[in-house]
Amino acid sequence: MSSRPPDPLRLHGDGQSTAARSNSGDNSGSDSGAYSGSDLGADFGSDSCLPNPSFLRGLLLSYAPAALSPALWAFATAPERLTWTTQVSSRIFSAVSPLYDELTEVDGYGEALEQALLDLRGVPARILDVATGTGYAARRLKRQYPRAEVIGVDASPEMAAIARHNAQPEDLDIQLDVGDAARLGFEDASFDLVVAQNAPPFCDEMLRLLRPRGKAVLVYSFGGPWVELAWSPIAKRLERSGASHARGKRAGFGFYGIARKRG
Ligand SMILES: C[S@@+](CC[C@H](N)C(=O)[O-])C[C@H]1O[C@@H](n2cnc3c(N)ncnc32)[C@H](O)[C@@H]1O
């Protein structure tokens, strides 16, 4: 069900993406066209047989996170494996939290989320960003849907604290809590949109929290080809958890999937 992805072999020569990690503010920041219209000849240049830096960067960001595929497959086929991720992730991400925003400040980080937002219809009133980390997706969602109540939850108290700090300069009214995305305290069917970016697929919990016909969105900024490989079991899991159908698509260096809750 996924469409033909933008291939790193077809990256533009300048490799520019306006959906930069730090300043993507609206859909005008989306840069889906940045990966088309070029061909191999242009990428390699007429007088050089060496690939240019943008080609190498595309290759790296798309294909380097190969571990994503078995990890996502493992979580999708046996969701009980998610139970141990909370403690492990919380410790790891708490330790790296001071560096997280700097490490992920990479052009193209927001591209898959931008494309997922373009693919969504309607205006959600209540939105949850699970495993929000330092709040990148939560902030982007609040900018996109300013009237919506936006809540972000992360297992790491340190990441959640940075997310709160990050929301302040724009005075974004986002509730940022600490919690386990596999077992959240919110009521059943209490959200219109539940998003998880660069996180394990918490399919059961995401679908439990959605109102009928609400949308679950899984976004992976990098490793698109590997997520695509694992998408079939994830889509099946989403459907078993209550989605009427789930579709996935490569976007930029990454991938996004959207599932609609039956209703
Ligand atoms: C790679 S970061 C992604 C953060 C953010 N969504 C982003 O895209 O920048 C993964 C985050 O998932 C969080 N996480 C992992 N397992 C979790 C769980 N079971 N419940 C809540 N958060 C979790 C980690 O603490 C970490 O902040």
The ligand as an ORCA input file, in Angstrom:
! r2SCAN-3c Opt
* xyz 0 1
  C      13.565      8.686     19.560
  S      12.715      9.561     20.821
  C      11.476     10.384     19.882
  C      11.001     11.624     20.545
  C      10.046     12.480     19.712
  N       8.797     11.811     19.465
  C      10.699     12.906     18.439
  O      10.299     12.449     17.368
  O      11.607     13.730     18.492
  C      11.809      8.269     21.580
  C      11.086      8.731     22.829
  O      10.184      7.693     23.200
  C      10.117      7.690     24.590
  N       9.552      6.403     24.984
  C      10.030      5.168     24.706
  N       9.230      4.214     25.240
  C       8.220      4.886     25.846
  C       7.080      4.472     26.554
  N       6.801      3.191     26.744
  N       6.244      5.418     27.013
  C       6.484      6.739     26.812
  N       7.566      7.190     26.155
  C       8.414      6.275     25.674
  C      11.553      7.916     25.034
  O      11.649      8.362     26.361
  C      11.984      8.964     24.022
  O      11.783     10.271     24.513
*
